[in-house]
Amino acid sequence: MRARYFYGWNVVGATFVMALGSFGLGFYGIAVYVAALQYIHGWSASAVSAPVTLYYVAGALLTAAIAGVYERFGPRVVVAGGAAAMAAGLAALGFVGRPWQLYPVFLVMSVGWGAMSGAAINIILAPWFQRRRGLAVSLAFNGATLGGVLVGLAVGINQLTFAFGPSLVGVVRDRFGTYGAALWACAMLQAISAALILFGPGPAAKTREG
């Protein structure tokens, strides 16, 4: 008899992509944004790092309450909203002209980070897995690792191109405007996360892992 396919592995794949976008852009990418803002605008480290502190504090507060948010609205709505907030905040970074404007921008981004961080991954996967929950969570968090690798690779490519002429970031900025490439990369990654996450019925309607 043919074994019935367990839908929970689709959810693992979706959370992998979600972790790739949220950690790559919302955690590992923060240091890149800070350095770029200082370089482009000539702002001091304190002027840029203070809004980042607000970002992490607000994200932590949201993470503490995220279980109730997921229970009330469901993963599809929360992830889609978080993806939209992260994308909107990153896009807005390209248009800030004064340091104080970073506060509302990073506050919006913190909504995306809180909605799609590690706690959210555990909340999404918990209803699907019992015996192999640890395996499912570890596979999903590999997306976070890959996000960090891709950010590091992008920074390395930028430094390499800078050694031989105009940096890749500079070329893209001249062609598409400040942070144009980041805007498009963010939009694509977050759209993928929102599109993949938890389509279809919940575990009550499909075979749940024992």
Sequence and secondary structure as in RCSB ss.txt:
>XXXX:A:sequence
MRARYFYGWNVVGATFVMALGSFGLGFYGIAVYVAALQYIHGWSASAVSAPVTLYYVAGALLTAAIAGVYERFGP
RVVVAGGAAAMAAGLAALGFVGRPWQLYPVFLVMSVGWGAMSGAAINIILAPWFQRRRGLAVSLAFNGATLGGVL
VGLAVGINQLTFAFGPSLVGVVRDRFGTYGAALWACAMLQAISAALILFGPGPAAKTREG
>XXXX:A:secstr
      THHHHHHHHHHHHHHHHIIIIIHHHHHHHHHHHHH   HHHHHHHHHHHHHHHHHHHHHHHHHHHHH H
HHHHHHHHHHHHHHHHHHTT  SGGGHHHHHHHHHHHHHHSSHHHHHHHHTTT STTHHHHHHHHHHHHHHHHHH
HHHHHHHHHHHHHTSS HHHHHHHHH TTHHHHHHHHHHHHHHHHHTT S  TTTS    
